[in-house]
């Protein structure tokens, strides 16, 4: 093992060892440790990590350590540099170890291995792209029915079509594992069920439902836009109902 690879792995391990590793953290730490140790191309694997929302911070921070090793530092600098990089990594590693269920983390790391190894990349990428296009088109359709619903102009056929499209969106979004997409989908479905319970009468939840769709499209297209106000609107619509 070359010293650059050893340096990256030790930087991660030192950061993790500065945390109190309960059973949950320990399982995730072991998964990550084995992943880094087994990587045939560690630098490429770290680059792929940056593309996964939940692992992006860890990938970026480790990527900076990779850049440091490329600068051919003097060995006298290594100890102080590692200490600084470890301190910066600690909160990021804590977040990763706490936020993942072990099976979810294992699946994410396995997907990175497959990408680096070139397994089914083209097929999976095409499938993912097609699914995003499908969902976005369905969301455009459902927005038309939200407009009709707001105006109280839904016919019996419209109501049936509305339910059918929402069902398709729900099924299509099950292909995505990002927490925010799942959360927005669940809120949207809950609000939709409220509308159905009222016989599709003018719903006060329309704007919150649109907020869910806006956030979902932004996440699907991976747009760098601020959707915090729409996230808050969607979440508050559920909280207000729970407080009634």
KEZA-318108 format. One line per field, with one value per residue: z, x, y of N, C-alpha, C in turn; residue in one letter. Coordinates in Angstrom, 2 decimals, decimal comma. Example, Ala and Ser with C-alpha at 12.3 -4.5 7.8 and 13.67 -1.06 7.14 Angstrom:
2
n.pz c(7,80 | 7,08)
n.px c(13,19 | 12,85)
n.py c(-5,69 | -2,25)
ca.pz c(7,80 | 7,14)
ca.px c(12,30 | 13,67)
ca.py c(-4,50 | -1,06)
c.pz c(7,80 | 7,87)
c.px c(13,20 | 12,90)
c.py c(-3,30 | 0,03)
torvex c(A | S)
END
This chain:
244
n.pz c(0,00 | -0,96 | 0,43 | 0,20 | -0,02 | 2,43 | 4,10 | 3,61 | 4,51 | 7,20 | 8,08 | 7,95 | 9,79 | 12,18 | 12,68 | 13,11 | 15,36 | 17,29 | 18,14 | 20,22 | 19,87 | 19,62 | 19,32 | 16,90 | 15,48 | 15,35 | 13,67 | 11,21 | 10,97 | 10,65 | 8,17 | 6,50 | 6,94 | 5,96 | 3,33 | 2,42 | 2,73 | 0,97 | -1,52 | -4,88 | -6,40 | -4,75 | -4,86 | -7,04 | -6,01 | -3,89 | -5,34 | -6,54 | -4,28 | -3,65 | -5,28 | -4,15 | -2,25 | 0,62 | 1,33 | 0,37 | 1,75 | 3,24 | 1,15 | -0,15 | 1,86 | 2,28 | -0,26 | -0,28 | 1,32 | -0,35 | -2,39 | -0,91 | -0,54 | -3,11 | -3,38 | -2,72 | 0,04 | 2,59 | 4,81 | 7,42 | 7,62 | 7,65 | 10,07 | 11,48 | 9,51 | 9,17 | 11,69 | 11,65 | 9,49 | 10,42 | 12,58 | 11,18 | 9,90 | 11,86 | 12,77 | 10,38 | 9,90 | 12,16 | 11,55 | 9,28 | 10,31 | 12,12 | 10,65 | 8,81 | 8,28 | 8,76 | 6,62 | 4,58 | 4,25 | 3,48 | 1,00 | -0,44 | -0,51 | -1,90 | -4,36 | -5,19 | -5,49 | -7,64 | -9,66 | -9,91 | -10,68 | -13,10 | -13,53 | -14,97 | -15,41 | -17,53 | -18,16 | -15,71 | -15,35 | -17,54 | -16,95 | -14,57 | -15,50 | -17,27 | -15,46 | -13,93 | -15,88 | -16,44 | -13,95 | -13,67 | -15,86 | -15,09 | -12,82 | -13,93 | -15,19 | -12,98 | -11,75 | -13,34 | -12,62 | -9,99 | -10,32 | -11,43 | -9,30 | -7,37 | -8,51 | -8,28 | -10,35 | -11,11 | -12,94 | -12,86 | -14,34 | -14,33 | -11,65 | -11,36 | -13,10 | -11,84 | -9,41 | -10,50 | -11,69 | -9,46 | -8,09 | -9,85 | -9,67 | -7,00 | -7,06 | -8,88 | -7,54 | -5,55 | -6,45 | -5,68 | -3,18 | -1,67 | 1,26 | 1,40 | -0,90 | -0,38 | 1,95 | 0,99 | -0,82 | 0,88 | 2,42 | 0,41 | -0,42 | 1,93 | 2,13 | -0,24 | 0,33 | 2,24 | 0,62 | -0,92 | 1,09 | 1,52 | -0,64 | -2,86 | -2,56 | -2,42 | -1,53 | 1,27 | 1,29 | -1,13 | -1,91 | -0,30 | -1,31 | -3,88 | -3,15 | -2,24 | -4,69 | -6,09 | -4,59 | -4,91 | -7,71 | -7,95 | -6,46 | -7,91 | -10,35 | -9,45 | -8,92 | -8,07 | -6,17 | -3,92 | -1,95 | 0,49 | 1,59 | 0,47 | 1,43 | 4,15 | 4,03 | 3,18 | 5,31 | 7,49 | 6,90 | 7,67 | 10,37 | 11,39 | 11,10 | 12,86 | 15,25 | 15,58)
n.px c(0,86 | 0,65 | 2,02 | 0,34 | -2,27 | -2,44 | -2,29 | -4,72 | -6,61 | -5,86 | -6,37 | -9,18 | -9,80 | -8,65 | -10,24 | -12,74 | -12,14 | -12,02 | -14,52 | -17,29 | -17,99 | -20,85 | -22,97 | -24,39 | -22,94 | -20,50 | -20,97 | -21,46 | -19,04 | -17,29 | -18,17 | -17,44 | -14,67 | -13,83 | -14,64 | -12,95 | -10,48 | -10,66 | -10,95 | -10,05 | -9,41 | -8,97 | -9,00 | -10,72 | -13,02 | -13,56 | -14,15 | -16,54 | -18,07 | -18,62 | -20,74 | -22,98 | -25,56 | -25,83 | -23,29 | -21,61 | -20,27 | -18,35 | -16,91 | -15,91 | -14,26 | -12,38 | -11,39 | -9,91 | -7,83 | -6,71 | -5,79 | -3,85 | -1,93 | -1,03 | 0,50 | 3,06 | 4,15 | 6,55 | 7,84 | 7,96 | 5,85 | 3,60 | 2,40 | 1,32 | -0,41 | -2,18 | -3,40 | -4,83 | -6,56 | -7,94 | -9,36 | -11,12 | -12,56 | -13,94 | -16,65 | -18,03 | -17,73 | -19,07 | -21,70 | -22,24 | -21,98 | -24,08 | -26,38 | -27,08 | -28,83 | -27,40 | -27,77 | -28,55 | -26,30 | -24,45 | -25,53 | -25,19 | -22,39 | -21,78 | -22,88 | -21,12 | -18,77 | -19,55 | -19,85 | -17,21 | -15,99 | -17,13 | -19,51 | -22,56 | -23,05 | -23,89 | -26,42 | -27,81 | -27,62 | -29,06 | -31,58 | -32,14 | -32,20 | -34,35 | -36,41 | -36,48 | -37,27 | -39,79 | -41,14 | -41,04 | -42,60 | -45,06 | -45,52 | -45,91 | -48,33 | -49,99 | -50,03 | -51,71 | -54,16 | -54,25 | -54,70 | -57,28 | -58,60 | -58,32 | -59,93 | -62,32 | -63,27 | -63,19 | -64,14 | -65,94 | -64,45 | -62,02 | -61,32 | -60,85 | -58,69 | -56,86 | -56,38 | -55,22 | -52,84 | -51,45 | -51,04 | -49,27 | -47,09 | -46,39 | -45,57 | -43,42 | -41,62 | -40,76 | -38,50 | -36,42 | -34,06 | -33,34 | -33,59 | -35,02 | -36,62 | -38,24 | -39,51 | -40,95 | -42,62 | -44,18 | -45,47 | -46,92 | -48,66 | -50,14 | -51,44 | -52,89 | -54,63 | -56,19 | -57,59 | -59,11 | -60,73 | -62,39 | -63,97 | -62,84 | -63,20 | -62,58 | -59,31 | -57,31 | -54,76 | -53,43 | -51,23 | -49,20 | -48,98 | -48,07 | -45,61 | -44,31 | -44,01 | -42,34 | -39,97 | -39,37 | -38,91 | -36,66 | -34,81 | -34,73 | -33,69 | -31,34 | -30,77 | -29,06 | -30,53 | -32,28 | -34,55 | -35,64 | -37,79 | -39,98 | -39,75 | -40,18 | -42,83 | -44,17 | -43,62 | -44,72 | -47,42 | -48,15 | -47,49 | -49,22 | -51,68 | -51,35 | -51,35 | -53,91)
n.py c(-1,19 | 2,17 | 5,23 | 7,43 | 6,39 | 5,06 | 7,26 | 8,63 | 6,74 | 6,47 | 9,05 | 9,18 | 7,07 | 7,99 | 10,21 | 9,00 | 7,49 | 9,40 | 9,72 | 8,71 | 5,48 | 4,02 | 1,08 | 1,36 | 3,35 | 2,01 | -0,16 | 1,16 | 2,51 | 0,36 | -0,60 | 1,55 | 1,64 | -0,87 | -0,50 | 1,62 | 0,35 | -1,79 | -0,68 | -0,62 | 1,54 | 4,14 | 6,96 | 7,50 | 6,36 | 8,08 | 10,37 | 9,55 | 9,31 | 11,94 | 12,51 | 11,51 | 12,58 | 12,29 | 11,51 | 13,38 | 15,51 | 14,13 | 12,99 | 15,29 | 16,39 | 14,33 | 14,34 | 16,66 | 15,89 | 14,03 | 15,74 | 17,07 | 15,05 | 14,88 | 17,06 | 16,54 | 16,71 | 17,62 | 15,18 | 15,99 | 17,66 | 16,12 | 15,09 | 17,36 | 18,27 | 16,13 | 16,10 | 18,50 | 18,01 | 15,80 | 16,91 | 18,54 | 16,62 | 15,19 | 16,16 | 15,70 | 12,96 | 12,05 | 12,84 | 11,26 | 8,63 | 8,62 | 9,17 | 7,21 | 4,14 | 0,95 | -0,93 | 0,75 | 2,41 | 0,46 | -0,25 | 2,13 | 2,34 | 0,03 | 0,66 | 2,64 | 1,12 | -0,47 | 1,43 | 2,41 | 0,07 | -0,22 | -1,59 | -2,18 | 0,50 | 2,19 | 1,16 | 1,48 | 4,22 | 5,15 | 4,08 | 5,47 | 8,13 | 8,00 | 7,45 | 9,80 | 11,67 | 10,61 | 10,98 | 13,79 | 14,59 | 13,50 | 15,03 | 17,54 | 17,05 | 16,52 | 18,97 | 20,46 | 19,36 | 20,13 | 22,83 | 22,77 | 21,67 | 23,67 | 25,58 | 24,39 | 22,83 | 20,17 | 17,38 | 14,22 | 12,39 | 13,74 | 13,56 | 10,81 | 10,51 | 12,17 | 10,80 | 8,52 | 9,51 | 10,52 | 8,14 | 6,91 | 8,65 | 8,27 | 5,57 | 5,71 | 7,37 | 5,73 | 4,58 | 6,10 | 6,92 | 9,09 | 11,02 | 13,48 | 13,51 | 11,29 | 12,21 | 14,48 | 13,22 | 11,63 | 13,59 | 14,90 | 12,84 | 12,46 | 14,95 | 14,84 | 12,75 | 14,00 | 15,78 | 14,02 | 12,97 | 15,06 | 15,08 | 16,24 | 18,94 | 22,54 | 22,76 | 23,68 | 22,96 | 23,15 | 24,87 | 23,91 | 21,35 | 21,92 | 22,97 | 20,68 | 19,36 | 21,12 | 21,03 | 18,33 | 18,09 | 19,76 | 18,29 | 15,89 | 16,75 | 17,64 | 20,34 | 23,33 | 25,15 | 27,34 | 25,93 | 26,11 | 27,57 | 26,33 | 23,76 | 24,26 | 25,19 | 22,87 | 21,07 | 22,44 | 22,32 | 19,81 | 19,77 | 21,73 | 20,47 | 18,36 | 19,69 | 20,54)
ca.pz c(0,00 | -1,00 | 1,61 | -0,01 | 0,32 | 3,88 | 4,73 | 3,51 | 5,38 | 8,58 | 8,38 | 8,27 | 11,00 | 13,34 | 12,93 | 13,68 | 16,69 | 18,22 | 18,51 | 21,04 | 18,91 | 20,11 | 18,42 | 15,58 | 14,85 | 15,14 | 12,46 | 10,04 | 10,89 | 10,09 | 6,75 | 5,82 | 7,06 | 5,00 | 2,00 | 2,06 | 2,67 | -0,16 | -2,78 | -5,81 | -6,82 | -3,64 | -5,28 | -7,86 | -5,12 | -3,16 | -6,30 | -6,69 | -3,01 | -3,70 | -6,08 | -3,35 | -1,36 | 2,03 | 1,53 | -0,35 | 2,64 | 3,54 | -0,07 | -0,38 | 2,85 | 1,96 | -1,51 | 0,05 | 1,81 | -1,55 | -3,01 | -0,08 | -0,82 | -4,45 | -3,35 | -2,30 | 1,23 | 3,33 | 5,84 | 8,69 | 7,61 | 7,64 | 11,36 | 11,76 | 8,49 | 9,48 | 12,87 | 11,22 | 8,63 | 11,29 | 13,32 | 10,25 | 9,53 | 12,98 | 12,72 | 9,16 | 10,14 | 13,14 | 10,84 | 8,42 | 11,13 | 12,81 | 9,78 | 7,98 | 8,73 | 8,20 | 5,31 | 3,60 | 3,99 | 2,72 | -0,38 | -1,06 | -0,76 | -2,96 | -5,64 | -5,57 | -5,97 | -8,96 | -10,61 | -10,10 | -11,41 | -14,42 | -13,63 | -15,29 | -15,24 | -18,60 | -18,02 | -14,53 | -15,59 | -18,48 | -16,21 | -13,64 | -16,28 | -17,77 | -14,33 | -13,61 | -16,93 | -16,23 | -12,77 | -13,96 | -16,76 | -14,29 | -11,93 | -14,75 | -15,37 | -11,73 | -11,45 | -14,05 | -11,82 | -8,80 | -10,74 | -11,55 | -7,94 | -6,74 | -9,11 | -8,07 | -11,69 | -11,41 | -13,31 | -12,35 | -15,08 | -13,85 | -10,33 | -11,58 | -13,71 | -10,78 | -8,52 | -11,27 | -11,86 | -8,14 | -7,81 | -10,68 | -9,08 | -5,77 | -7,42 | -9,53 | -6,54 | -4,72 | -7,00 | -5,18 | -1,75 | -0,95 | 2,35 | 1,14 | -1,88 | 0,33 | 2,87 | 0,21 | -1,38 | 1,95 | 2,76 | -0,71 | -0,39 | 3,07 | 1,75 | -1,27 | 1,00 | 2,86 | -0,45 | -1,25 | 2,20 | 1,43 | -1,90 | -3,79 | -2,39 | -2,47 | -0,43 | 1,76 | 1,21 | -2,51 | -2,00 | 0,32 | -2,27 | -4,92 | -2,55 | -2,28 | -6,07 | -6,45 | -3,93 | -5,53 | -9,04 | -7,73 | -6,01 | -9,02 | -11,36 | -8,72 | -9,15 | -6,95 | -5,91 | -2,54 | -1,84 | 1,93 | 1,91 | 0,04 | 2,40 | 5,37 | 3,77 | 3,16 | 6,66 | 8,38 | 6,61 | 8,46 | 11,79 | 11,74 | 11,21 | 14,08 | 16,42 | 15,69)
ca.px c(0,00 | 1,48 | 1,83 | -0,80 | -3,47 | -2,41 | -2,54 | -6,17 | -7,33 | -5,55 | -7,07 | -10,56 | -9,86 | -8,36 | -11,43 | -13,77 | -11,71 | -12,23 | -15,94 | -17,76 | -18,60 | -21,88 | -23,12 | -24,82 | -21,79 | -19,45 | -21,31 | -21,23 | -17,61 | -16,68 | -18,50 | -16,61 | -13,26 | -13,63 | -14,79 | -11,72 | -9,36 | -10,83 | -11,05 | -8,94 | -9,07 | -9,50 | -9,25 | -11,93 | -14,14 | -13,86 | -14,81 | -17,92 | -18,74 | -19,06 | -21,96 | -24,09 | -25,91 | -25,57 | -21,86 | -20,86 | -19,37 | -17,22 | -16,12 | -15,20 | -13,20 | -11,34 | -10,79 | -8,88 | -6,68 | -6,08 | -5,05 | -2,68 | -0,90 | -0,50 | 1,40 | 4,36 | 4,58 | 7,69 | 7,34 | 7,84 | 4,55 | 2,48 | 1,76 | 0,48 | -1,46 | -3,18 | -4,13 | -5,78 | -7,58 | -8,75 | -10,28 | -12,16 | -13,36 | -14,70 | -18,10 | -18,58 | -17,82 | -20,15 | -22,97 | -22,42 | -22,20 | -25,36 | -27,54 | -27,39 | -29,05 | -26,29 | -28,08 | -28,58 | -24,92 | -23,84 | -26,02 | -24,54 | -20,98 | -21,76 | -23,14 | -19,86 | -17,88 | -20,01 | -19,53 | -15,76 | -15,65 | -17,75 | -20,59 | -23,92 | -23,15 | -24,68 | -27,81 | -28,42 | -27,73 | -30,17 | -32,81 | -32,36 | -32,58 | -35,72 | -37,33 | -36,59 | -38,10 | -41,16 | -41,72 | -41,21 | -43,76 | -46,25 | -45,72 | -46,51 | -49,74 | -50,74 | -50,19 | -52,93 | -55,31 | -54,28 | -55,35 | -58,71 | -59,10 | -58,42 | -61,06 | -63,55 | -63,73 | -62,87 | -65,24 | -65,75 | -63,32 | -60,82 | -60,99 | -60,28 | -57,37 | -56,05 | -55,98 | -54,35 | -51,52 | -50,81 | -50,61 | -48,07 | -45,99 | -46,01 | -44,83 | -42,15 | -40,71 | -40,23 | -37,19 | -35,41 | -33,83 | -32,94 | -34,53 | -35,89 | -37,61 | -39,18 | -40,30 | -41,88 | -43,62 | -45,10 | -46,30 | -47,84 | -49,71 | -51,01 | -52,28 | -53,81 | -55,67 | -57,10 | -58,45 | -60,07 | -61,68 | -63,34 | -64,68 | -62,15 | -63,63 | -61,44 | -58,41 | -56,38 | -53,41 | -52,92 | -49,90 | -48,25 | -48,78 | -47,19 | -44,28 | -43,73 | -43,63 | -41,20 | -38,78 | -39,09 | -38,30 | -35,32 | -33,97 | -34,57 | -32,81 | -30,12 | -30,55 | -28,49 | -31,44 | -32,73 | -35,96 | -35,92 | -39,12 | -40,96 | -39,63 | -40,84 | -44,27 | -44,66 | -43,55 | -45,66 | -48,79 | -48,37 | -47,42 | -50,44 | -52,75 | -51,13 | -51,61 | -55,34)
ca.py c(0,00 | 3,37 | 6,07 | 8,33 | 5,63 | 4,85 | 8,55 | 8,90 | 5,81 | 6,82 | 10,30 | 8,82 | 6,25 | 8,83 | 11,03 | 8,12 | 7,06 | 10,50 | 9,71 | 7,59 | 4,58 | 3,11 | -0,07 | 1,84 | 4,00 | 1,03 | -0,93 | 2,01 | 2,76 | -0,85 | -0,62 | 2,54 | 1,23 | -1,95 | 0,08 | 2,33 | -0,60 | -2,70 | 0,05 | -0,75 | 2,90 | 4,93 | 8,34 | 7,49 | 6,05 | 9,30 | 11,25 | 9,07 | 9,60 | 13,33 | 12,59 | 11,02 | 13,70 | 12,02 | 11,25 | 14,40 | 16,24 | 13,25 | 12,88 | 16,55 | 16,55 | 13,36 | 14,78 | 17,66 | 15,14 | 13,47 | 16,84 | 17,33 | 14,04 | 15,13 | 18,21 | 16,02 | 17,43 | 17,09 | 14,27 | 16,72 | 18,36 | 15,17 | 14,96 | 18,54 | 18,35 | 15,12 | 16,53 | 19,53 | 17,39 | 14,94 | 17,78 | 18,98 | 15,45 | 14,61 | 16,39 | 15,11 | 11,52 | 11,86 | 12,97 | 10,09 | 7,44 | 8,71 | 9,40 | 6,05 | 2,77 | 0,18 | -1,52 | 1,84 | 2,79 | -0,64 | -0,16 | 3,29 | 2,01 | -0,99 | 1,35 | 3,30 | 0,06 | -0,89 | 2,50 | 2,42 | -1,16 | -0,16 | -2,56 | -1,75 | 1,95 | 2,79 | 0,71 | 2,09 | 5,67 | 5,35 | 3,80 | 6,56 | 9,30 | 7,77 | 7,56 | 11,23 | 12,28 | 10,12 | 11,63 | 15,23 | 14,71 | 13,23 | 16,17 | 18,59 | 16,69 | 16,64 | 20,39 | 20,90 | 18,94 | 20,98 | 24,07 | 22,49 | 21,44 | 24,99 | 26,29 | 23,61 | 22,47 | 18,77 | 16,50 | 12,85 | 11,82 | 14,41 | 13,01 | 9,48 | 10,71 | 12,78 | 9,70 | 7,63 | 10,14 | 10,56 | 6,78 | 6,66 | 9,42 | 7,58 | 4,36 | 6,07 | 7,95 | 4,65 | 4,20 | 7,03 | 6,69 | 10,31 | 11,29 | 14,63 | 13,08 | 10,42 | 13,04 | 15,28 | 12,31 | 11,23 | 14,74 | 15,11 | 11,81 | 12,74 | 16,09 | 14,36 | 11,96 | 14,97 | 16,29 | 12,96 | 12,85 | 16,18 | 15,01 | 17,14 | 20,33 | 23,45 | 22,38 | 24,69 | 22,40 | 23,21 | 25,49 | 22,99 | 20,25 | 22,45 | 23,09 | 19,32 | 19,05 | 21,97 | 20,47 | 17,03 | 18,31 | 20,30 | 17,18 | 14,94 | 17,34 | 18,03 | 21,77 | 24,09 | 26,26 | 27,40 | 25,52 | 26,02 | 28,10 | 25,33 | 22,66 | 24,72 | 25,23 | 21,49 | 20,49 | 23,14 | 21,89 | 18,59 | 20,15 | 22,46 | 19,50 | 17,56 | 20,53 | 20,83)
c.pz c(0,00 | 0,14 | 1,45 | 0,39 | 1,83 | 4,61 | 4,74 | 4,48 | 6,85 | 9,00 | 8,76 | 9,61 | 12,26 | 13,70 | 13,61 | 15,11 | 17,73 | 18,69 | 19,47 | 20,12 | 19,61 | 19,07 | 17,01 | 14,83 | 14,49 | 13,88 | 11,21 | 9,86 | 10,26 | 8,60 | 5,96 | 5,82 | 6,05 | 3,57 | 1,56 | 1,89 | 1,42 | -1,51 | -3,65 | -6,29 | -5,80 | -4,07 | -6,12 | -7,00 | -4,32 | -4,07 | -6,48 | -5,43 | -3,01 | -4,43 | -5,33 | -2,24 | 0,08 | 2,35 | 0,94 | 0,54 | 2,97 | 2,33 | -0,34 | 0,58 | 2,60 | 0,66 | -1,29 | 0,60 | 0,64 | -2,24 | -2,23 | -0,38 | -2,19 | -4,45 | -2,93 | -1,08 | 1,84 | 4,48 | 7,19 | 8,80 | 7,83 | 8,95 | 11,65 | 10,77 | 8,80 | 10,68 | 12,51 | 10,40 | 9,44 | 12,04 | 12,44 | 9,87 | 10,62 | 12,91 | 11,49 | 9,33 | 11,13 | 12,44 | 9,98 | 9,25 | 11,79 | 11,87 | 8,96 | 8,79 | 8,07 | 6,82 | 4,21 | 3,24 | 3,14 | 1,24 | -1,13 | -1,43 | -1,86 | -4,32 | -6,13 | -6,14 | -7,39 | -10,02 | -10,94 | -10,92 | -12,79 | -14,63 | -13,87 | -15,20 | -16,26 | -18,46 | -16,86 | -14,72 | -16,51 | -17,78 | -15,28 | -14,37 | -16,77 | -16,66 | -13,93 | -14,61 | -16,75 | -15,08 | -13,05 | -14,86 | -16,00 | -13,37 | -12,69 | -14,96 | -14,10 | -11,35 | -12,14 | -13,24 | -10,50 | -9,12 | -10,84 | -10,17 | -7,21 | -7,23 | -8,89 | -9,36 | -12,07 | -11,76 | -12,72 | -13,03 | -14,61 | -12,52 | -10,47 | -12,14 | -12,68 | -9,86 | -9,23 | -11,39 | -10,53 | -7,76 | -8,60 | -10,12 | -7,83 | -6,07 | -8,00 | -8,52 | -5,58 | -5,22 | -6,47 | -3,67 | -0,97 | 0,05 | 2,03 | 0,12 | -1,22 | 1,24 | 2,10 | -0,40 | -0,32 | 2,36 | 1,67 | -0,66 | 0,78 | 2,75 | 0,70 | -0,66 | 1,73 | 1,82 | -0,80 | -0,17 | 2,18 | 0,11 | -2,94 | -3,72 | -2,33 | -1,27 | -0,02 | 1,62 | -0,17 | -2,58 | -1,38 | -0,60 | -3,40 | -4,41 | -2,57 | -3,68 | -6,50 | -5,86 | -4,59 | -6,88 | -8,89 | -7,32 | -7,15 | -10,06 | -10,77 | -9,00 | -7,88 | -6,72 | -4,46 | -2,48 | -0,38 | 2,27 | 1,54 | 0,97 | 3,68 | 5,20 | 3,81 | 4,57 | 7,60 | 8,14 | 7,40 | 9,95 | 12,24 | 11,94 | 12,51 | 15,33 | 16,62 | 16,70)
c.px c(0,89 | 1,12 | 0,64 | -2,10 | -3,56 | -2,75 | -4,04 | -6,94 | -7,10 | -6,25 | -8,52 | -10,65 | -9,59 | -9,54 | -12,51 | -13,42 | -11,81 | -13,68 | -16,22 | -18,53 | -19,58 | -22,08 | -23,51 | -23,65 | -20,72 | -19,71 | -21,01 | -19,75 | -16,90 | -16,94 | -17,61 | -15,14 | -12,95 | -13,72 | -13,50 | -10,55 | -9,42 | -10,84 | -9,82 | -8,47 | -9,69 | -9,86 | -10,52 | -13,15 | -14,55 | -14,56 | -16,28 | -18,73 | -19,31 | -20,39 | -23,19 | -24,37 | -25,48 | -24,09 | -20,98 | -19,86 | -18,13 | -16,31 | -15,30 | -14,03 | -12,04 | -10,63 | -9,71 | -7,63 | -5,94 | -5,23 | -3,78 | -1,57 | -0,27 | 0,52 | 2,83 | 4,88 | 5,84 | 7,14 | 7,18 | 6,49 | 3,38 | 1,72 | 0,83 | -0,66 | -2,57 | -4,02 | -5,20 | -6,91 | -8,49 | -9,78 | -11,42 | -13,10 | -14,30 | -16,21 | -18,77 | -18,75 | -18,93 | -21,51 | -23,25 | -22,73 | -23,57 | -26,56 | -27,96 | -27,82 | -27,96 | -26,56 | -28,12 | -27,17 | -24,22 | -24,26 | -25,36 | -23,09 | -20,85 | -22,00 | -21,89 | -18,88 | -18,26 | -19,68 | -18,04 | -15,32 | -16,27 | -18,87 | -21,94 | -24,10 | -24,08 | -26,15 | -28,49 | -28,60 | -28,91 | -31,51 | -33,15 | -32,85 | -34,02 | -36,74 | -37,54 | -37,49 | -39,56 | -41,84 | -41,99 | -42,42 | -45,06 | -46,57 | -46,34 | -48,00 | -50,54 | -50,94 | -51,42 | -54,17 | -55,39 | -54,96 | -56,86 | -59,34 | -59,28 | -59,64 | -62,38 | -64,13 | -63,43 | -64,14 | -64,98 | -64,57 | -62,01 | -60,36 | -60,32 | -58,86 | -56,39 | -55,50 | -54,98 | -52,93 | -50,77 | -50,28 | -49,33 | -46,87 | -45,47 | -45,16 | -43,46 | -41,14 | -40,16 | -38,87 | -36,06 | -35,30 | -33,45 | -34,02 | -35,51 | -36,97 | -38,68 | -40,10 | -41,35 | -42,99 | -44,66 | -46,02 | -47,34 | -48,99 | -50,67 | -51,97 | -53,30 | -54,95 | -56,67 | -58,09 | -59,53 | -61,14 | -62,71 | -64,12 | -64,13 | -62,69 | -62,40 | -60,52 | -57,47 | -54,93 | -52,75 | -51,50 | -48,83 | -47,96 | -47,87 | -45,75 | -43,57 | -43,22 | -42,40 | -39,91 | -38,38 | -38,40 | -36,87 | -34,35 | -33,70 | -33,59 | -31,48 | -29,75 | -30,02 | -29,34 | -31,89 | -34,22 | -36,39 | -37,32 | -40,21 | -40,93 | -40,38 | -42,35 | -44,87 | -44,70 | -44,56 | -47,09 | -49,14 | -48,40 | -48,69 | -51,60 | -52,63 | -51,47 | -53,10 | -56,01)
c.py c(1,24 | 4,32 | 7,02 | 7,64 | 5,43 | 6,14 | 8,86 | 8,02 | 6,15 | 8,12 | 10,03 | 8,08 | 7,07 | 9,72 | 10,20 | 7,72 | 8,17 | 10,59 | 8,56 | 6,66 | 3,63 | 2,00 | 0,36 | 2,46 | 2,99 | 0,21 | -0,10 | 2,32 | 1,55 | -0,95 | 0,34 | 2,14 | 0,13 | -1,45 | 0,77 | 1,36 | -1,47 | -2,01 | -0,18 | 0,62 | 3,85 | 6,34 | 8,43 | 7,23 | 7,28 | 10,30 | 10,85 | 9,35 | 11,02 | 13,49 | 12,10 | 12,03 | 13,46 | 11,81 | 12,34 | 15,14 | 15,42 | 13,13 | 14,12 | 16,70 | 15,58 | 13,72 | 15,82 | 16,98 | 14,48 | 14,54 | 17,15 | 16,32 | 14,25 | 16,27 | 17,83 | 16,78 | 16,83 | 16,24 | 14,96 | 17,42 | 17,41 | 15,12 | 16,13 | 18,65 | 17,35 | 15,54 | 17,56 | 18,91 | 16,47 | 15,78 | 18,28 | 17,84 | 14,98 | 14,90 | 15,78 | 13,61 | 11,22 | 11,89 | 11,75 | 8,85 | 7,44 | 8,67 | 8,19 | 4,84 | 1,93 | -0,40 | -0,46 | 2,27 | 1,71 | -0,57 | 1,00 | 2,96 | 0,97 | -0,35 | 2,07 | 2,27 | -0,35 | 0,15 | 2,49 | 1,19 | -1,20 | -1,14 | -1,89 | -0,25 | 2,56 | 2,43 | 1,41 | 3,58 | 5,97 | 5,14 | 4,95 | 7,81 | 9,18 | 7,93 | 9,02 | 11,93 | 11,88 | 10,86 | 13,12 | 15,44 | 14,46 | 14,41 | 17,34 | 18,33 | 16,94 | 18,09 | 20,96 | 20,54 | 19,70 | 22,31 | 23,89 | 22,31 | 22,76 | 25,75 | 25,57 | 23,11 | 21,03 | 17,98 | 15,12 | 12,18 | 12,43 | 13,82 | 11,64 | 9,60 | 11,27 | 11,68 | 8,79 | 8,20 | 10,18 | 9,18 | 6,45 | 7,41 | 8,72 | 6,36 | 4,70 | 6,60 | 6,90 | 4,16 | 5,07 | 6,90 | 7,94 | 10,70 | 12,40 | 14,29 | 12,22 | 11,24 | 13,84 | 14,42 | 11,95 | 12,37 | 14,98 | 14,11 | 12,05 | 13,89 | 15,68 | 13,56 | 12,87 | 15,50 | 15,27 | 12,85 | 13,96 | 16,16 | 15,96 | 18,56 | 21,22 | 23,20 | 23,51 | 24,23 | 22,52 | 23,75 | 24,60 | 21,81 | 20,70 | 22,57 | 21,74 | 18,99 | 19,86 | 21,41 | 19,15 | 17,18 | 18,84 | 19,20 | 16,20 | 15,46 | 17,81 | 19,49 | 22,44 | 25,35 | 26,20 | 27,08 | 25,46 | 26,51 | 27,10 | 24,11 | 23,02 | 24,72 | 23,82 | 20,90 | 21,13 | 22,71 | 20,64 | 18,91 | 20,84 | 21,50 | 18,70 | 18,35 | 20,82 | 19,90)
torvex c(X | X | X | X | X | X | X | X | X | X | X | X | X | X | X | X | X | X | X | X | X | X | X | X | X | X | X | X | X | X | X | X | X | X | X | X | X | X | X | X | X | X | X | X | X | X | X | X | X | X | X | X | X | X | X | X | X | X | X | X | X | X | X | X | X | X | X | X | X | X | X | X | X | X | X | X | X | X | X | X | X | X | X | X | X | X | X | X | X | X | X | X | X | X | X | X | X | X | X | X | X | X | X | X | X | X | X | X | X | X | X | X | X | X | X | X | X | X | X | X | X | X | X | X | X | X | X | X | X | X | X | X | X | X | X | X | X | X | X | X | X | X | X | X | X | X | X | X | X | X | X | X | X | X | X | X | X | X | X | X | X | X | X | X | X | X | X | X | X | X | X | X | X | X | X | X | X | X | X | X | X | X | X | X | X | X | X | X | X | X | X | X | X | X | X | X | X | X | X | X | X | X | X | X | X | X | X | X | X | X | X | X | X | X | X | X | X | X | X | X | X | X | X | X | X | X | X | X | X | X | X | X | X | X | X | X | X | X | X | X | X | X | X | X)
END
